[in-house]
Amino acid sequence: MLTKSEIEEIAEKYINIEDNNFSTQQILDSNLISRLKGYVVKPGKVSDSIFGGKGSYLDKKTGRILELDNPPLQTKNGKSLRLMVRTDRISTHDINRGTIPFKDQVLAINHHHMLRIAEPNIGTSQFDTGLGDNSVIIAAENLTTLPFENVLRFYLAKTSTATSLYQHYINGGRFFCGHLLPDGLIANGLLPYLIDTPTTKSDEHDLLTSQKELIEQGIVKEQDYFIIKNTSAIAFGMAYKHLIKRGIILADTKLEHGINSEGKIVSQDELFTMDSSRYWLRDDYNEQVNMLKEGKISELNPRNFSKEFARDFSQGDRPYNDEQRILIAVRYIQGIQELTQHQFVPDLRSKEERIVTGLQKIIDEIVG
């Protein structure tokens, strides 16, 4: 496994090389991939998307909603295609904090590792491209998105996020997203059961809601919500069982779904990654539980491999400095090594080369 000092060394090299890289839109505008000339990229928190047809997104620099209308983009057998370019950007509290060395590759490996576990239960929109687990390019069917995230929580995770269950609970709230919670829960302690706490999707802020509200507002059909709720719970259980054997506790996660061309509900975007989930070290957590019982500590504060670690560095609207970026990269890479039980092997090609070669391979093999 890479040691902390080895990770720090490659992360520092990354910062020196990669800080002048181009955006996904600039790469397409350069005409290095002729098939995608003229396409407008829809930027996202984790991935940039390229797809045919109409769409819109919030330009956070101007605060304006921008419309796009791309030429058709389909597979050879006529399925609507979405190409996703995973980025190394990181945001907390809805503020872009800059980039983290190798974050795009780490989350790609993380996603593909967990996809193999979860797919039998929740399906996938993704096509097998043969690019490898650390490829930052994902090719998937362009689903009819169900406009909410299914957030599953098994622990009362302590966080500074204002809309979190933790903040709601410590301020006296006991009814959350349709669930009545008991008194006496502790920070980072187990919840009474695995609870679903959906949020509606937004370019600006995700809004808390409930199963009842989603159905009443016509955002999702009742039978579709129950499919999502039940299959997600099973997938969470499978993921939890897999991870606990590797010394990792899955505290919570968020899943997104859409409807494919066959009318089936399947998962879309990332699955059980360190950005969409909270991972804690099992042995450290159990040791702290015992110390809490003995009165040696006043609160559980488990060592984590998740974006929560990065949130602790957030100050106002400032981007992370280079020292913070390296520390966060260390935690991400240590996390993926714990998760997969394999040494992280970075793809040291430039980001532009990795994106262009990946997109071109998909164009050659999948696009009609």
N, C-alpha and C positions, 0 to 999 in steps of 0.2 A: 504494500500500500504506500501511496505517497505520504511522506511526513509533512508536518505543518510547515517546516522550513522549505521543503521542496515545492509545496504549493505556493508559498509566498514568492518564491523565486520565479515560477512560471507566470504567476499573476502579474508581477511587476513587469516582466517582459511583454505581456499582453498589453498592458496599459501604454507602454512606450511605443508599441507598434499599431495598435488598433484605434487609438483615439481620433484618428483622422479618417475614419471609414465613411462610406457612403450609405445613405438610407436606401431602403428597398425601392422607393419610387425613383431615386436617382439612378439606381442600377437598371431599372426598366427603361428609363428615359435615355440611357446611354446606348440603347439598341444592341446591347451584347446578346440579347435573346430576341431575335427578330419576330418570333411568333407572338410575343407579348408586347410588341410595340404599340403604344397608344393606350394601354391599360392604366387605369387609375387604381392605386393601392389604397385599401381601407386599413388605416393603422389601428392597432389594438394594444391593450395593456401588455399582453404576453406575445402575441403573434400579429404580423401584418398579413392581410388577406388579399388574394387576387381572384376574382371571379367574374363571370359574365353577367350582363344585365344591370339593373338599376340598384342603387344603394345610397346610403348616406352615413355621415359620421360627423362628430363634433370636432372642429379644429380648435384645440385648446389654446393655441396662440392668439387667435382672434375671437374665440367664443362664438363663432358662427357655425351653423349646420351646413356642411358642404354636400352637394349631391354628386353622384357619379353614375355614368351610364356606359358600361363597357361592352365591347363586342361579345358575342357568345363564346363560351369556353366549355367544351364538353369532352368526355372520353370517347374513345373509338366506338364504343357501343351506345353512345348517345346520352350518357348520364351527365347531368350538370356537375361541373367540377369546381372545387375551391382549392386553391394552392395557399398554404400557410407557411410563412417564413418566421420561424421562431427568433425572437430578438433577445439581446442581452440587456435590454432596458429593465429598470426596476422602479416601481412606484410604491409609495406608502401614503396613507391618508389622502389619496387621490392626487398626489403630487409626484411628478417625474423626478427621481433623484439621480438620474444618470445611468451609467452602464456598469455591469459587474463582470469581471473577467470570467469567461467560459460558462456563464450562467445559461446561455442558450443551449450549449451542448449538454450540460448537466441535466437540465430539465427534459431535454429530448430523451436521454437515456432513462431518466426517471419515469417518464410517461410510457415509453415502450415496455419497460420492465413490468410496470403495473398493468398495462393494457392486456398482457397475456394472461393475467390472473382474473381481471374483471370482465373481459370481453364475453365469455360464455354466459354471463348473467345480464349484461346491459348492452351488448352489441357495440358496434363501432361504425362510423361513417368512413373510416380510413381505408385507403387502398394500399396493398403491399407493393412497394416500389423497389425493394431490394437495396435501398440506400444505406441501410445500417442504422443501429439504434441511436447513434450520436448525430445523425443527419438533422440539420436545422430546417429542412424542407419536409412538409407533410402534404400529401395529396389525399383529398377526401371528397366524398360526394357533397355537393352544396345543398344541405338539408333545408327544409322549411323549419326554421328555428322556433322552438317553444320559448317564449320570451321571459323565462325566469330561471334562476339558479336554484338547484335543490341542495341546500346546505344541511349536512348531517353532522350532529354533535354528540359525542359520547362523554365528553368532559367539559367542565365549566372553565374553559381556557381563559386565563388572565390576559387582558390586552388593553391597550390604551385607546383602541378604536371606539369612538363615541357611540356608535350604533350597535355595539357588540352585546351579546347575551350577558357577558360578565359585567359590563358597565350598567346595563339595565338592572341586573340582579342586586348589585351592591347599593344601588340607589333606591331600593325598596320594591322594584318591580317583581311580580311573581307570575304574571301572565305574559307569555312571549310567543308570538307566532302561532297562537292556538293551543299552547301547552301551559298548564297550571303547574308551577314548580313549588316544591316544599321549602319551608324554612330550613336553615342549618347547612346548606351547601357551602363548600369551601373553595377558594381559588385553586384552580387546576385539579379539583377533585372530580370523582365520577358523578355523572348525572344519574337520575333514577333509571333511565333507559335511553336508547339511541333516539334522539328527537330530530324531526325534520323541521327546518326553519327556513322556508323559501324566501327569496328576494326577487323582486322584479328587476330586469336588466335595464341599465341606462348607460349612456355615454358619460354622464357626469357622476351620479351617485346611485348605487344599488339601494332599493327601498325595501324595508322589511314588510312582509305580508304573511299570509297563512294559507293553508289548504282551502279553507272556506272562502276567503276573499278571492283567491285566484279563480275558483270555480264560479262564484257569483258574478265576477266581472267579465267572464267569458274569455279569460286569458288561456285557460286550458279546460278541456272536457273532463268531467269527473272520472270517467273510466281511464282516461289517459294519465291523470294524476296518480291514480292508484297503481297503474303499471309502473310508473316512474318511481313512486315511493317504495314499492315492494322490491323491485329489481335492484334499486339503489341500496336498500338495506341489506340484501343478500350479498351484493358486491362488496359493501363495506365490511361485512362479516368475513368474507373470504380474504380481503386485503388485511384486515386486522390479524387474522390467524396466521397469514404468511409473514407479516412483519414482526409479530411478537416473537416468533421463532428466531428472528435475526436480531433480537434485542431492541426492537423499536416499538413504541406505542403509537398507534394512530389515534389522535385525539379528536380530530374533526376533518371534514373535507367538503368541497363543493363540486357538484356535477352539473353538467349542462346537457341538454337533449334536443333532438330534432326529429322530424319525420322524413324518412327517405322516399325514394320514388316508388317503392313497393308498399307504402303506407305503414311501415313499421317504425316504432319509436326506438331510436338508438342513441348512444352517447355521442357527443361531439366535443372537440377541443381536448384540453389536457385532462389526464386522469391521475388522481392521487399523487400529484407532484408536491414538491416542497413549497411552491407558491400557492397552491390551492388547498393545502392540508397542513396540519400541525403534526410534526413528528417529535417524539421525546425518547430519550434513551431509557429503556426499561429498567436496567439495574440501578441507575441513578435515581429514577423515580421511586422505585421500591425502597431504596435506602432512605430517601427523604420522608416517605410515608412512615417508616419506623421511627425516624428521628422526631417527626411531628408528634407521634403518639407518646414518645418519651419526654416531650417538652423541650427538646434540644433546639428546635427551630419553631418559628411562629407561623410559617407559611411554606407551601410547596413552590419550588421554583426550579422545575426540571430543566436539564440541559436539552436544548432543542435544535433540530435541524429543519428550520422553516423560515419563512420571511419574517416571522415575529422577531427573530434575532436582529434583522436589519432595521425593523421599526424602532428599536431602542436607540439607534443612531440619529433618528430623524429630528431635525430642529427647524421649526417654521417651514419656510419653503426652500430651504437651502439644499443644493445637491450634495451628495456625499463627496468627501475629499478622497485623495488617492489611498491614504492609509486605511480609511474606512472601507473603501471598495475592496482592498486586498483582504481585510479581515472577514468581510462578508463572503468573498470568494472562497476563502479557506473553509468556512462553515458549510457552504454548498458542496464543495468537493469532498470534505470529510463525510458529509451526509450521504452522498451517492455511493461512496465506498462502503459505508456501513450497510446501506440498503441492498446493494448488489453483491456484497462480499467480494468485489473485484477492484483492482487498482484502476483509477481513472486514467484513461489514455487520451489526452487532448488532441484534437485535429488542429495542427499548427498552421494550416494554410490560412491565407487572409480570409476575412469574412466574405469579401466580394467573390473570391474564387469558390468558396464553399457554396454560396448562394447560386452563382451562375451555373456551376457544374450540376448542382442538384436540380435546379429548375429545368435545365436543358435535357437531362436524363428523363425527367418526367414528360417533357414535351415530346421527346423522341419515342417513348415507349407507351404512353398512355393517352395523350391528347389526340383527338380526331382531326 
